Amino acid sequence: MQLPHHLPGSIELSVVIPVYNEEAGLDALIERVTAAAHAQFGERYEFILVNDGSKDGSWNAICQHADHDPRIVAINLSRNHGHQLALTAGLNHVRGEIIFVLDADLQDPPELLGPMLEQLRQGYDVVYGQRTKRHGETAFKRGTAALFYRGLASMVDTHIPRDTGDFRLMTRRVVDQLNAMPERYRFIRGLVSYIGFNQTAFPYERDARYAGETNYPLRKMLALAVDAVTSFSVVPLRFASHLGMLFGLAGLVSLVGILWSWLAGGTVQGWASLAALTLIMGSVQLLVLGVFGEYLGRMYMEGKSRPLFIISEVRRHPIAANEEPAETASHVAEGGMIDTKVGEGIRVAG
């Protein structure tokens, strides 16, 4: 693929990085990403750092860098929206024709931009990182991740590559399609696979976290897994039907056994077994209702059509702000009123 040509000084690469409590590693992150981007694009790149309601000094650190570097766009969300929506907010602001997505913890090496770019030039629209090793992670996390991807693959029609995250390089036309998808419960690596176009894997070894602790505890991992399954599969709903048929068959077999015992002159035993069966059937019914409720609840939330994210502030270097197109600059208004829609989010001028 021939990459688009731009006038000198225009933006070719947009680097999108969600940030949540990453103050300790921000300096190293920006230093390494800057070196990688500059080596490939000179000055024709931008960083979009999205602060997802951090509780530490991440936002202040981002602002300090933005005040000194016109290539940095600092976006502050009104609260913690979650990694996938923070990433969506960043993707809604890209100006480059090539988009590089990575996490702020430096587990995905920015230095791989060059080799991934070489693959993109071979005619691909998406080059996604595929982990061959995961350094610094527990056996439990590696095992559950492997189980999740293999279980997901058996339930969905869309091919979602195993052992991948959001670390990837994409062309603008893929990101434009991604931004046009309004769904709230986002599993972005799955959505990118759903979009299609030419995609290829880039095998790499994932590094250990540079600083701090993981921001993806078991609770968030389970929530992401539920989002992935319910967004791309109706297998749980079919499972509820199959479970009902299975227990119906078991009840029929039990009834045949009881009739046979009665015809043979035996005594039908057991209030205890009857009570146990009643409890099991009640549990199954509640499980089935829970599965239906999960899908119904998501339909209810989607039907509200609330914005996916709310932006409290967008901060740029004065030079970069003066170079913004008029329609973009008009978004930054005085006061605290909601003044514009940004993609599927709302910006609150600050």
SEMAR-80020 format. One record per residue: residue in three letters; x, z, y of N, C-alpha, C in turn. Coordinates in steps of 0.05 Angstrom, whole numbers, padded with zeros to 5 digits, always signed. Example, Ala and Ser with C-alpha at 12.3 -4.5 7.8 and 13.67 -1.06 7.14 Angstrom:
# SEMAR-80020
ALA+00264+00156-00114+00246+00156-00090+00264+00156-00066
SER+00257+00142-00045+00273+00143-00021+00258+00157+00001
This chain:
# SEMAR-80020
MET+00017+00000-00024+00000+00000+00000+00017+00000+00025
GLN+00010-00017+00044+00025-00017+00069+00014+00004+00088
LEU+00030+00024+00095+00020+00045+00112+00015+00034+00140
PRO-00005+00045+00155-00012+00034+00181+00011+00037+00201
HIS+00013+00017+00219+00033+00018+00240+00021+00031+00265
HIS+00037+00046+00280+00027+00059+00304+00046+00054+00327
LEU+00036+00057+00351+00052+00056+00374+00070+00080+00375
PRO+00094+00078+00388+00112+00101+00390+00097+00125+00402
GLY+00102+00148+00389+00090+00173+00400+00062+00179+00388
SER+00050+00160+00374+00024+00166+00362+00027+00182+00337
ILE+00005+00194+00327+00006+00212+00304+00001+00196+00278
GLU+00020+00198+00260+00017+00185+00234+00010+00205+00212
LEU+00021+00230+00214+00017+00250+00194+00003+00274+00205
SER-00017+00284+00191-00030+00310+00198-00026+00329+00175
VAL-00014+00352+00181-00010+00373+00160-00030+00394+00164
VAL-00047+00399+00144-00069+00419+00147-00062+00443+00130
ILE-00062+00467+00142-00054+00491+00129-00073+00514+00136
PRO-00090+00523+00117-00107+00547+00122-00089+00572+00121
VAL-00094+00591+00138-00078+00615+00140-00095+00640+00139
TYR-00088+00658+00121-00102+00683+00119-00082+00705+00112
ASN-00077+00723+00132-00058+00745+00129-00030+00735+00119
GLU-00019+00716+00133+00007+00705+00126+00028+00708+00148
GLU+00025+00729+00164+00043+00734+00187+00072+00734+00178
ALA+00078+00747+00156+00106+00750+00147+00119+00724+00141
GLY+00105+00704+00133+00117+00679+00124+00113+00656+00143
LEU+00100+00660+00166+00093+00637+00183+00118+00624+00195
ASP+00138+00639+00204+00162+00627+00215+00175+00608+00195
ALA+00179+00618+00171+00192+00602+00150+00174+00577+00143
LEU+00148+00581+00143+00130+00559+00137+00133+00537+00157
ILE+00131+00544+00183+00133+00523+00204+00160+00510+00204
GLU+00181+00526+00200+00208+00514+00199+00211+00494+00177
ARG+00202+00500+00153+00205+00482+00131+00187+00457+00133
VAL+00162+00462+00142+00144+00439+00145+00154+00421+00167
THR+00164+00432+00188+00175+00416+00210+00198+00398+00201
ALA+00216+00410+00185+00239+00394+00175+00229+00372+00157
ALA+00210+00377+00140+00201+00357+00121+00186+00335+00136
ALA+00169+00342+00155+00153+00322+00169+00171+00305+00188
HIS+00190+00318+00201+00208+00304+00220+00225+00284+00205
ALA+00234+00292+00180+00251+00274+00165+00237+00248+00158
GLN+00210+00248+00155+00195+00225+00147+00182+00211+00170
PHE+00174+00225+00191+00158+00213+00212+00169+00217+00240
GLY+00193+00229+00243+00203+00233+00270+00186+00253+00284
GLU+00176+00245+00308+00158+00262+00323+00128+00255+00320
ARG+00122+00237+00301+00095+00226+00299+00079+00242+00279
TYR+00076+00268+00283+00061+00285+00264+00049+00308+00280
GLU+00031+00322+00267+00018+00346+00278+00014+00366+00256
PHE+00014+00392+00263+00006+00414+00245-00021+00424+00254
ILE-00039+00427+00235-00064+00440+00241-00065+00466+00225
LEU-00061+00489+00239-00061+00515+00227-00088+00528+00232
VAL-00103+00534+00211-00129+00546+00213-00129+00575+00206
ASN-00133+00592+00225-00133+00621+00220-00161+00629+00210
ASP-00162+00638+00185-00187+00644+00171-00194+00673+00173
GLY-00196+00683+00198-00204+00711+00202-00183+00731+00192
SER-00157+00725+00196-00136+00743+00187-00138+00770+00199
LYS-00131+00791+00184-00132+00818+00193-00105+00828+00204
ASP-00084+00812+00200-00058+00819+00210-00052+00804+00236
GLY-00027+00800+00242-00020+00786+00267-00017+00756+00264
SER-00029+00744+00244-00025+00715+00239-00034+00698+00263
TRP-00057+00705+00275-00066+00688+00297-00047+00689+00321
ASN-00038+00713+00328-00018+00716+00350+00007+00700+00344
ALA+00016+00701+00319+00040+00686+00312+00035+00656+00314
ILE+00012+00647+00305+00005+00618+00307+00004+00610+00336
CYS-00008+00626+00354-00010+00619+00382+00018+00617+00395
GLN+00036+00635+00388+00063+00634+00399+00076+00608+00392
HIS+00073+00599+00367+00084+00573+00360+00070+00550+00374
ALA+00044+00551+00377+00029+00530+00390+00036+00528+00419
ASP+00042+00551+00432+00049+00551+00460+00076+00538+00466
HIS+00093+00536+00445+00119+00524+00448+00123+00497+00435
ASP+00104+00489+00419+00107+00464+00404+00081+00447+00407
PRO+00082+00425+00421+00058+00408+00426+00047+00395+00400
ARG+00062+00397+00378+00053+00385+00354+00035+00404+00337
ILE+00033+00429+00346+00017+00448+00332-00011+00451+00344
VAL-00031+00449+00327-00059+00454+00335-00067+00480+00322
ALA-00074+00500+00338-00082+00526+00327-00112+00529+00328
ILE-00125+00533+00305-00154+00536+00304-00160+00563+00293
ASN-00177+00578+00308-00184+00605+00301-00214+00605+00293
LEU-00220+00611+00268-00248+00613+00260-00259+00640+00269
SER-00286+00641+00272-00299+00665+00283-00297+00689+00264
ARG-00294+00683+00238-00292+00704+00218-00279+00692+00193
ASN-00277+00708+00172-00266+00697+00147-00288+00681+00133
HIS-00283+00654+00131-00302+00636+00118-00294+00630+00090
GLY-00269+00636+00082-00259+00629+00056-00241+00604+00057
HIS-00223+00602+00038-00202+00582+00038-00214+00554+00040
GLN-00234+00548+00024-00244+00520+00022-00257+00512+00049
LEU-00272+00530+00062-00284+00522+00088-00263+00522+00110
ALA-00242+00539+00108-00221+00538+00128-00206+00511+00126
LEU-00201+00503+00101-00189+00476+00097-00207+00454+00108
THR-00233+00457+00104-00252+00437+00114-00251+00435+00144
ALA-00249+00459+00158-00247+00459+00187-00222+00444+00196
GLY-00199+00448+00182-00175+00434+00190-00178+00404+00185
LEU-00190+00396+00163-00193+00367+00157-00211+00353+00177
ASN-00229+00368+00189-00247+00357+00210-00232+00351+00236
HIS-00208+00361+00239-00193+00357+00264-00169+00339+00261
VAL-00165+00327+00238-00140+00310+00235-00142+00285+00252
ARG-00119+00277+00262-00117+00252+00277-00098+00232+00264
GLY-00083+00240+00244-00064+00222+00231-00078+00205+00210
GLU-00063+00184+00202-00073+00166+00181-00065+00176+00153
ILE-00047+00195+00152-00039+00207+00126-00042+00237+00129
ILE-00054+00250+00110-00060+00279+00112-00046+00293+00089
PHE-00031+00314+00096-00016+00330+00077-00028+00358+00077
VAL-00037+00367+00054-00051+00393+00051-00034+00411+00034
LEU-00029+00435+00044-00015+00455+00029-00023+00483+00038
ASP-00016+00503+00022-00023+00531+00029+00000+00543+00045
ALA-00007+00565+00058+00013+00578+00076+00032+00596+00062
ASP+00029+00600+00036+00046+00619+00022+00072+00607+00012
LEU+00076+00581+00016+00100+00566+00009+00104+00565-00021
GLN+00083+00569-00037+00085+00564-00066+00087+00534-00072
ASP+00075+00518-00054+00077+00489-00057+00098+00479-00037
PRO+00121+00470-00046+00144+00464-00029+00138+00441-00009
PRO+00140+00445+00017+00136+00424+00036+00156+00401+00033
GLU+00179+00407+00022+00200+00387+00018+00192+00364-00001
LEU+00170+00368-00015+00161+00347-00033+00145+00325-00019
LEU+00142+00328+00008+00128+00308+00023+00141+00280+00020
GLY+00167+00279+00021+00181+00253+00018+00175+00239-00009
PRO+00180+00252-00031+00174+00239-00057+00145+00232-00061
MET+00127+00249-00051+00098+00243-00053+00091+00219-00035
LEU+00104+00217-00013+00099+00194+00005+00108+00168-00008
GLU+00130+00169-00023+00139+00145-00038+00117+00136-00057
GLN+00104+00155-00071+00083+00147-00089+00059+00136-00074
LEU+00053+00147-00051+00030+00138-00035+00034+00108-00027
ARG+00059+00101-00022+00065+00074-00013+00063+00054-00036
GLN+00060+00064-00060+00058+00046-00083+00029+00036-00087
GLY+00011+00044-00069-00016+00034-00071-00037+00055-00077
TYR-00030+00081-00074-00048+00103-00080-00061+00114-00054
ASP-00084+00125-00057-00098+00138-00034-00095+00168-00036
VAL-00090+00179-00060-00087+00208-00064-00064+00212-00083
VAL-00045+00229-00074-00024+00238-00092-00027+00269-00093
TYR-00036+00278-00116-00041+00307-00119-00019+00321-00135
GLY-00012+00345-00127+00008+00360-00141-00004+00371-00167
GLN+00011+00367-00189+00002+00378-00215+00024+00397-00225
ARG+00016+00422-00229+00036+00443-00235+00045+00441-00264
THR+00071+00440-00267+00083+00441-00294+00092+00469-00301
LYS+00100+00484-00280+00107+00513-00283+00096+00528-00259
ARG+00089+00553-00263+00079+00570-00242+00096+00595-00240
HIS+00116+00594-00223+00135+00617-00221+00121+00640-00205
GLY+00128+00664-00213+00119+00687-00199+00090+00695-00204
GLU+00077+00683-00224+00050+00690-00230+00048+00704-00257
THR+00029+00721-00260+00026+00736-00285+00016+00719-00308
ALA+00021+00728-00332+00011+00713-00355-00020+00712-00355
PHE-00033+00733-00345-00062+00733-00343-00072+00711-00325
LYS-00059+00708-00301-00068+00687-00283-00063+00660-00294
ARG-00040+00656-00306-00034+00629-00318-00054+00623-00340
GLY-00060+00643-00357-00078+00639-00379-00106+00633-00370
THR-00116+00648-00350-00144+00644-00341-00146+00617-00326
ALA-00125+00609-00312-00125+00583-00298-00126+00560-00319
ALA-00110+00563-00340-00111+00542-00361-00138+00541-00374
LEU-00150+00564-00379-00176+00565-00392-00197+00553-00374
PHE-00195+00559-00348-00215+00549-00329-00215+00518-00328
TYR-00191+00506-00324-00190+00477-00321-00198+00463-00347
ARG-00192+00474-00370-00199+00461-00395-00229+00465-00400
GLY-00240+00488-00392-00269+00492-00395-00284+00474-00376
LEU-00275+00471-00351-00288+00455-00331-00288+00426-00340
ALA-00266+00416-00352-00264+00389-00361-00285+00382-00382
SER-00292+00402-00398-00311+00397-00419-00340+00397-00409
MET-00345+00405-00384-00372+00408-00374-00379+00387-00353
VAL-00359+00374-00341-00365+00356-00318-00361+00327-00326
ASP-00375+00309-00312-00372+00281-00316-00349+00270-00300
THR-00344+00282-00276-00322+00273-00259-00296+00284-00270
HIS-00276+00266-00271-00250+00275-00282-00235+00291-00260
ILE-00233+00317-00265-00218+00334-00247-00192+00341-00261
PRO-00169+00332-00250-00143+00337-00264-00138+00366-00269
ARG-00126+00372-00292-00119+00399-00299-00095+00408-00283
ASP-00093+00435-00279-00070+00448-00268-00063+00437-00240
THR-00084+00433-00224-00080+00424-00197-00092+00444-00177
GLY-00083+00443-00152-00095+00458-00131-00103+00439-00109
ASP-00101+00449-00084-00108+00432-00061-00083+00419-00049
PHE-00060+00423-00061-00035+00411-00052-00035+00382-00058
ARG-00037+00365-00037-00039+00336-00041-00034+00321-00015
LEU-00030+00295-00019-00026+00277+00003-00048+00256+00001
MET-00062+00251+00024-00085+00233+00023-00085+00214+00047
THR-00097+00191+00043-00101+00172+00065-00125+00180+00081
ARG-00127+00169+00105-00149+00176+00123-00176+00169+00112
ARG-00178+00147+00097-00205+00139+00088-00216+00158+00067
VAL-00198+00171+00052-00207+00192+00033-00217+00216+00049
VAL-00202+00224+00069-00210+00248+00085-00236+00243+00100
ASP-00240+00218+00110-00265+00212+00124-00289+00215+00105
GLN-00286+00206+00080-00307+00209+00060-00312+00238+00054
LEU-00290+00253+00052-00292+00282+00046-00307+00297+00069
ASN-00300+00290+00093-00313+00303+00116-00343+00296+00118
ALA-00351+00273+00106-00379+00265+00107-00396+00280+00087
MET-00384+00295+00069-00398+00310+00049-00406+00338+00060
PRO-00432+00343+00064-00440+00367+00078-00444+00392+00061
GLU-00438+00391+00035-00445+00414+00019-00429+00439+00026
ARG-00442+00462+00023-00431+00487+00032-00412+00499+00011
TYR-00420+00498-00014-00403+00510-00035-00383+00490-00045
ARG-00360+00489-00031-00342+00467-00034-00320+00474-00054
PHE-00315+00455-00071-00292+00456-00089-00276+00430-00084
ILE-00258+00432-00064-00247+00408-00051-00232+00390-00071
ARG-00217+00402-00089-00202+00385-00108-00221+00369-00125
GLY-00245+00381-00131-00265+00366-00146-00278+00344-00129
LEU-00283+00350-00104-00295+00330-00086-00277+00306-00082
VAL-00251+00311-00080-00232+00289-00077-00232+00272-00102
SER-00233+00285-00125-00235+00269-00150-00261+00253-00151
TYR-00282+00264-00142-00308+00251-00141-00307+00226-00124
ILE-00293+00227-00101-00291+00205-00082-00279+00180-00096
GLY-00260+00184-00112-00248+00162-00127-00224+00150-00112
PHE-00224+00123-00110-00201+00108-00100-00178+00111-00119
ASN-00154+00103-00111-00131+00104-00128-00117+00131-00125
GLN-00116+00146-00148-00104+00173-00147-00083+00175-00169
THR-00063+00191-00163-00042+00195-00183-00031+00223-00181
ALA-00020+00233-00203-00009+00260-00204+00020+00260-00196
PHE+00029+00282-00184+00057+00286-00177+00065+00313-00191
PRO+00078+00312-00214+00086+00337-00228+00107+00352-00211
TYR+00104+00378-00210+00123+00395-00196+00121+00424-00206
GLU+00142+00439-00201+00142+00467-00208+00134+00484-00184
ARG+00113+00500-00187+00103+00516-00165+00120+00541-00161
ASP+00129+00545-00137+00146+00568-00131+00131+00594-00130
ALA+00146+00616-00130+00133+00642-00125+00126+00644-00096
ARG+00107+00662-00090+00099+00666-00062+00123+00675-00045
TYR+00125+00664-00021+00148+00670-00004+00147+00699+00006
ALA+00124+00709+00015+00121+00736+00025+00093+00746+00022
GLY+00090+00772+00022+00063+00784+00020+00051+00783-00008
GLU+00025+00788-00009+00011+00789-00034-00010+00766-00035
THR-00018+00760-00059-00037+00738-00063-00064+00744-00048
ASN-00075+00724-00037-00102+00726-00024-00124+00716-00042
TYR-00117+00711-00067-00137+00702-00087-00139+00721-00110
PRO-00151+00745-00106-00155+00764-00128-00175+00753-00148
LEU-00179+00768-00170-00196+00759-00191-00225+00753-00181
ARG-00234+00769-00163-00262+00764-00152-00264+00737-00139
LYS-00245+00729-00123-00246+00703-00110-00242+00680-00130
MET-00225+00685-00150-00221+00665-00170-00246+00659-00185
LEU-00261+00681-00192-00286+00677-00206-00307+00663-00189
ALA-00307+00669-00163-00326+00656-00144-00320+00626-00142
LEU-00294+00619-00141-00286+00591-00140-00294+00577-00165
ALA-00291+00591-00188-00298+00578-00214-00328+00573-00215
VAL-00344+00592-00205-00373+00588-00204-00381+00564-00186
ASP-00367+00563-00163-00372+00540-00144-00366+00514-00158
ALA-00343+00513-00173-00335+00488-00186-00356+00480-00207
VAL-00364+00499-00223-00383+00492-00245-00410+00483-00234
THR-00421+00499-00215-00448+00493-00205-00448+00468-00187
SER-00425+00461-00176-00424+00437-00158-00422+00411-00174
PHE-00412+00413-00199-00406+00388-00213-00419+00387-00241
SER-00434+00407-00248-00445+00407-00276-00472+00421-00277
VAL-00489+00411-00295-00515+00424-00301-00514+00435-00330
VAL-00490+00436-00341-00487+00446-00368-00498+00475-00371
PRO-00493+00493-00352-00505+00520-00355-00536+00519-00358
LEU-00549+00501-00344-00578+00499-00347-00585+00489-00375
ARG-00570+00470-00385-00575+00461-00412-00569+00483-00432
PHE-00549+00499-00426-00541+00521-00444-00565+00540-00447
ALA-00579+00545-00425-00603+00562-00426-00624+00551-00445
SER-00628+00525-00444-00647+00513-00462-00638+00514-00491
HIS-00612+00509-00495-00602+00510-00523-00603+00539-00534
LEU-00598+00558-00516-00599+00586-00525-00628+00593-00533
GLY-00648+00583-00518-00675+00588-00525-00682+00576-00552
MET-00673+00552-00557-00678+00539-00583-00665+00554-00606
LEU-00641+00564-00601-00626+00578-00621-00640+00603-00630
PHE-00649+00619-00609-00663+00644-00616-00691+00638-00628
GLY-00703+00616-00620-00729+00608-00633-00725+00602-00662
LEU-00703+00588-00669-00697+00582-00696-00691+00607-00712
ALA-00676+00626-00699-00669+00651-00713-00695+00667-00718
GLY-00714+00667-00699-00739+00680-00703-00755+00668-00726
LEU-00754+00641-00728-00769+00628-00749-00757+00635-00776
VAL-00731+00635-00778-00718+00643-00803-00725+00672-00811
SER-00725+00689-00790-00731+00718-00795-00760+00720-00805
LEU-00778+00704-00793-00806+00705-00802-00810+00696-00831
VAL-00795+00675-00838-00796+00666-00866-00786+00687-00885
GLY-00765+00702-00877-00755+00723-00894-00775+00746-00897
ILE-00789+00752-00875-00809+00774-00876-00832+00766-00894
LEU-00842+00741-00891-00864+00732-00909-00856+00732-00938
TRP-00831+00724-00943-00821+00723-00971-00820+00752-00982
SER-00811+00771-00966-00810+00798-00975-00838+00809-00980
TRP-00857+00802-00963-00884+00812-00966-00898+00800-00991
LEU-00893+00774-00996-00905+00761-01019-00893+00772-01045
ALA-00868+00781-01044-00855+00792-01067-00862+00821-01072
GLY-00879+00832-01055-00888+00860-01058-00870+00880-01046
GLY-00851+00871-01030-00833+00890-01017-00845+00902-00992
THR-00831+00921-00981-00840+00934-00956-00823+00924-00933
VAL-00836+00915-00912-00822+00906-00888-00811+00930-00873
GLN-00784+00931-00871-00771+00954-00859-00767+00950-00829
GLY-00767+00971-00815-00751+00972-00792-00761+00971-00764
TRP-00768+00994-00752-00773+00993-00724-00747+00991-00708
ALA-00724+01001-00720-00698+01000-00706-00690+00971-00702
SER-00692+00955-00723-00684+00927-00721-00702+00912-00701
LEU-00728+00920-00701-00747+00907-00682-00739+00914-00653
ALA-00732+00939-00649-00724+00948-00622-00698+00933-00613
ALA-00679+00930-00631-00655+00916-00625-00660+00886-00618
LEU-00677+00874-00634-00684+00846-00628-00698+00843-00601
THR-00715+00863-00594-00729+00862-00568-00709+00864-00545
LEU-00689+00882-00548-00668+00884-00528-00652+00859-00525
ILE-00645+00847-00548-00629+00822-00547-00645+00800-00533
MET-00670+00797-00540-00687+00776-00528-00690+00781-00498
GLY-00693+00806-00490-00696+00812-00462-00670+00805-00447
SER-00647+00811-00459-00622+00805-00446-00618+00775-00443
VAL-00626+00760-00464-00624+00731-00463-00642+00720-00441
GLN-00666+00730-00438-00684+00721-00417-00673+00726-00390
LEU-00661+00750-00386-00649+00756-00360-00625+00738-00354
LEU-00609+00732-00375-00586+00714-00372-00596+00686-00363
VAL-00616+00676-00376-00627+00650-00369-00638+00650-00340
LEU-00652+00671-00333-00662+00674-00306-00639+00675-00286
GLY-00617+00688-00293-00594+00690-00276-00582+00662-00271
VAL-00580+00646-00292-00569+00619-00289-00586+00602-00270
PHE-00612+00603-00275-00631+00588-00258-00630+00599-00229
GLY-00628+00625-00226-00626+00637-00200-00602+00629-00185
GLU-00579+00626-00199-00554+00617-00185-00558+00589-00173
TYR-00569+00571-00188-00573+00544-00178-00594+00544-00156
LEU-00616+00559-00160-00637+00560-00140-00627+00573-00114
GLY-00611+00594-00116-00600+00606-00092-00582+00587-00076
ARG-00567+00571-00090-00550+00552-00076-00566+00530-00062
MET-00587+00522-00076-00605+00502-00063-00618+00514-00038
TYR-00625+00540-00039-00637+00553-00016-00617+00555+00007
MET-00592+00562+00002-00572+00563+00023-00566+00536+00035
GLU-00565+00515+00018-00560+00488+00027-00583+00479+00045
GLY-00607+00487+00038-00631+00479+00053-00632+00490+00081
LYS-00617+00512+00087-00617+00523+00113-00602+00505+00133
SER-00583+00489+00123-00568+00470+00140-00552+00485+00162
ARG-00543+00508+00156-00526+00522+00176-00498+00509+00177
PRO-00484+00512+00199-00457+00499+00200-00439+00511+00179
LEU-00420+00495+00170-00402+00504+00149-00383+00525+00159
PHE-00376+00523+00185-00356+00541+00196-00361+00543+00226
ILE-00352+00565+00238-00354+00568+00267-00326+00573+00279
ILE-00319+00558+00298-00293+00559+00311-00295+00575+00337
SER-00279+00595+00340-00280+00611+00365-00260+00600+00385
GLU-00238+00587+00376-00218+00578+00395-00201+00556+00383
VAL-00195+00536+00398-00175+00516+00391-00153+00517+00412
ARG-00129+00522+00403-00106+00526+00422-00085+00504+00418
ARG-00078+00492+00440-00057+00471+00440-00037+00476+00462
HIS-00013+00465+00459+00006+00465+00481-00006+00449+00504
PRO-00001+00457+00529-00012+00443+00552-00006+00413+00552
ILE+00017+00405+00543+00024+00376+00542+00005+00362+00523
ALA+00001+00374+00499-00017+00361+00479-00046+00361+00489
ALA-00054+00382+00502-00082+00383+00512-00087+00361+00533
ASN-00067+00356+00550-00070+00335+00570-00071+00307+00559
GLU-00059+00304+00534-00059+00278+00521-00084+00273+00505
GLU-00102+00293+00502-00126+00290+00486-00144+00269+00498
PRO-00158+00254+00481-00179+00236+00492-00201+00251+00506
ALA-00215+00238+00525-00234+00252+00541-00256+00265+00525
GLU-00265+00251+00503-00287+00263+00487-00279+00287+00472
THR-00252+00289+00465-00242+00313+00451-00238+00335+00471
ALA-00226+00329+00494-00220+00349+00514-00245+00362+00524
SER-00268+00348+00524-00293+00359+00535-00303+00381+00517
HIS-00293+00383+00492-00302+00404+00474-00292+00431+00484
VAL-00270+00432+00497-00258+00457+00506-00270+00464+00533
ALA-00292+00478+00533-00306+00485+00558-00303+00514+00564
GLU-00309+00521+00589-00307+00549+00596-00332+00564+00587
GLY-00330+00590+00584-00353+00606+00576-00353+00612+00546
GLY-00374+00625+00537-00376+00632+00509-00399+00620+00495
MET-00411+00599+00506-00434+00587+00493-00425+00567+00472
ILE-00443+00563+00452-00438+00542+00432-00442+00515+00446
ASP-00421+00499+00447-00423+00475+00464-00420+00449+00449
THR-00412+00449+00424-00409+00423+00410-00407+00427+00380
LYS-00414+00406+00365-00411+00406+00336-00385+00393+00329
VAL-00371+00404+00311-00346+00392+00302-00349+00386+00272
GLY-00353+00361+00265-00359+00355+00237-00384+00370+00229
GLU-00382+00387+00208-00404+00403+00200-00401+00432+00209
GLY-00383+00436+00229-00379+00463+00239-00388+00465+00268
ILE-00388+00489+00278-00395+00494+00306-00371+00506+00320
ARG-00365+00495+00343-00344+00507+00359-00355+00524+00382
VAL-00345+00547+00385-00353+00565+00407-00330+00565+00426
ALA-00335+00556+00450-00313+00555+00470-00304+00583+00476
GLY-00278+00586+00478-00268+00613+00482-00248+00615+00505
